Each structure stands twice: as C-alpha cells, then as structure tokens.
C-alpha cells in the first residue's frame, strides 16, 4: 500500500510540474508569433523589442552574424516598407533548461525563399521571454543538394 501512495505522489508531483512548462511554452509561442508578425507588418519597435539586450541574429548568408542593433541598422530600408519580410512558422518545438530560465526552439518557416528553418534561444528577463539568439537557415531538400552545390560553384 505504501508503494501505491509513493507512486501516486510521484505522479502528482511530475504532472503538476508540466503545467507551468505548458504555460511557458504558450508564452514563448506568443513571443515568437508576435515577433514574426512584427516583421510582416514592419513594426520595428515590436520586432527589435523582442530581443534580449545582447541578442544575436544569424541570417542565411555566411556574413550575417549581427547583434540586434546591427540587424536594426542593416534592415532600416526593409522596415520602412509596409512589410519587412513575412515568415510563417509551423512545426515549432520548444525545450527548457532544468532551471526554466532558458528555452531553445526550432521551427520550419514558409518564406519567400521557400522552406527555411529558424532556431534560437530565449532567456527569461524580468519575467519576460526575450530572444537571445536566432539563426535562420534555408532548408535544402536532400534530393536537390547537388543542384545547390552547382549554384555555389557559379559564384
């Protein structure tokens, strides 16, 4: 009987722990969805406000390793338009550190470049999730990798 009580208590404790994590996932989903939407409607303040103070953005070009401030300077013309860029996220996965203060994710994106993969790290800053690191990559289907390599040779 004592084993049953221990088992029940263990189940209750672990199931209760997943409720806050589910809420945190919802918050992160909201942050990332709003961040992508901010770019789609050229809301510069909302887009760059989602970054941590020392946030990093890595773009699809090998030269694109920017602080959020450098990205903001680079993207002035894009955010002056009606839409900076429009990426629609799907198939997002979110994970947490043991202390719950750091999260990382990966997502597939519908973009003007075709399918891309975004991945990144968020940190909890004063109760809010902020993007500390984001990496955008073009997803090349395996069956087209040789065509892709041929394109690179042309440069």
C-alpha positions as CSV (number, residue, x, y, z in Angstrom):
1,X,0.0,0.0,0.0
2,X,2.8,2.4,0.8
3,X,4.3,1.8,-2.7
4,X,1.0,2.9,-4.2
5,X,1.0,6.1,-2.2
6,X,4.5,6.9,-3.2
7,X,3.7,6.2,-6.8
8,X,0.6,8.4,-6.7
9,X,2.5,11.3,-5.0
10,X,5.3,10.9,-7.7
11,X,2.7,11.1,-10.5
12,X,1.0,14.2,-8.9
13,X,4.3,16.0,-8.5
14,X,5.5,15.4,-12.0
15,X,2.1,16.2,-13.6
16,X,1.9,19.5,-11.7
17,X,5.4,20.4,-12.9
18,X,4.3,20.2,-16.5
19,X,1.5,22.7,-16.1
20,X,3.8,25.7,-15.6
21,X,6.0,24.5,-18.5
22,X,2.9,24.3,-20.8
23,X,2.2,27.9,-19.8
24,X,5.8,28.9,-20.6
25,X,5.6,27.2,-24.0
26,X,2.4,29.2,-24.7
27,X,4.2,32.4,-23.7
28,X,7.2,31.6,-25.9
29,X,4.9,30.7,-28.9
30,X,3.2,34.1,-28.4
31,X,6.5,35.9,-28.3
32,X,7.8,34.2,-31.5
33,X,4.5,34.5,-33.3
34,X,4.3,38.2,-32.5
35,X,7.9,38.7,-33.5
36,X,7.3,37.2,-36.9
37,X,4.1,39.2,-37.2
38,X,6.1,42.4,-36.3
39,X,8.4,41.8,-39.3
40,X,5.4,41.1,-41.6
41,X,3.8,44.5,-40.7
42,X,7.1,46.3,-40.4
43,X,6.7,47.1,-36.7
44,X,10.3,47.8,-35.9
45,X,9.8,48.6,-32.3
46,X,8.0,45.3,-31.6
47,X,10.5,43.3,-33.7
48,X,13.6,44.6,-32.0
49,X,11.9,44.9,-28.6
50,X,11.6,41.1,-28.6
51,X,15.4,40.7,-28.4
52,X,17.5,40.4,-25.3
53,X,19.8,43.3,-24.7
54,X,22.7,41.4,-26.2
55,X,20.6,39.4,-28.7
56,X,22.2,37.9,-31.8
57,X,20.7,37.3,-35.3
58,X,22.4,34.9,-37.8
59,X,21.0,35.2,-41.3
60,X,21.2,32.9,-44.3
61,X,24.3,34.5,-45.7
62,X,27.6,33.4,-44.1
63,X,28.4,37.1,-43.4
64,X,25.2,37.7,-41.5
65,X,26.2,37.4,-37.8
66,X,24.7,40.5,-36.2
67,X,23.8,41.9,-32.8
68,X,20.2,43.0,-32.7
69,X,21.4,46.6,-33.1
70,X,23.5,45.8,-36.2
71,X,20.5,44.0,-37.7
72,X,18.4,47.0,-37.0
73,X,20.8,49.3,-38.8
74,X,21.0,46.8,-41.7
75,X,17.2,46.5,-42.0
76,X,16.2,50.2,-41.9
77,X,15.0,50.1,-45.6
78,X,13.1,46.9,-45.0
79,X,11.2,48.3,-42.0
80,X,10.4,51.5,-43.9
81,X,8.2,49.4,-46.2
82,X,4.7,48.1,-45.5
83,X,6.3,44.7,-44.7
84,X,9.9,44.0,-43.8
85,X,9.6,40.3,-44.5
86,X,6.9,37.7,-43.9
87,X,7.8,34.3,-42.4
88,X,5.0,32.0,-41.4
89,X,6.1,29.5,-38.7
90,X,5.0,25.9,-38.5
91,X,6.2,22.8,-36.8
92,X,7.8,24.5,-33.8
93,X,9.5,22.6,-31.0
94,X,10.3,24.3,-27.7
95,X,12.6,22.9,-24.9
96,X,13.7,24.2,-21.5
97,X,16.7,24.2,-19.3
98,X,16.3,22.5,-15.9
99,X,16.0,25.8,-14.1
100,X,13.3,27.0,-16.6
101,X,15.1,30.3,-17.2
102,X,16.4,29.4,-20.7
103,X,14.5,27.9,-23.6
104,X,15.5,26.8,-27.1
105,X,13.5,26.1,-30.1
106,X,13.5,25.1,-33.8
107,X,10.8,25.9,-36.3
108,X,10.1,25.5,-40.0
109,X,9.1,28.6,-41.9
110,X,7.2,29.4,-45.1
111,X,9.2,32.3,-46.6
112,X,9.8,34.0,-50.0
113,X,13.0,31.8,-50.1
114,X,11.0,28.6,-49.8
115,X,11.2,26.5,-46.6
116,X,13.6,27.8,-44.0
117,X,14.5,26.6,-40.6
118,X,14.7,29.0,-37.7
119,X,16.3,28.1,-34.4
120,X,17.1,30.1,-31.3
121,X,17.4,30.6,-27.6
122,X,15.3,32.7,-25.4
123,X,16.0,33.8,-21.8
124,X,13.7,35.0,-19.1
125,X,14.4,38.6,-18.4
126,X,12.4,40.3,-15.6
127,X,9.6,37.9,-16.1
128,X,9.5,38.2,-20.0
129,X,10.9,35.9,-22.6
130,X,13.5,37.6,-24.8
131,X,15.3,36.3,-27.9
132,X,18.9,35.9,-27.1
133,X,19.9,34.1,-30.3
134,X,18.1,33.4,-33.6
135,X,19.5,31.6,-36.6
136,X,17.8,31.5,-39.9
137,X,18.8,28.8,-42.5
138,X,17.5,27.9,-45.9
139,X,16.3,24.3,-45.9
140,X,17.7,22.5,-48.9
141,X,16.0,19.2,-49.7
142,X,18.4,16.3,-49.8
143,X,17.5,15.4,-53.4
144,X,18.4,18.9,-54.5
145,X,21.7,19.3,-52.7
146,X,23.8,18.7,-55.8
147,X,21.9,21.4,-57.7
148,X,22.5,23.7,-54.7
149,X,26.3,22.9,-54.8
150,X,26.3,23.6,-58.5
151,X,24.8,27.0,-57.8
152,X,27.5,27.8,-55.3
153,X,30.2,26.9,-57.8
154,X,28.9,29.6,-60.2
155,X,29.9,32.3,-57.7
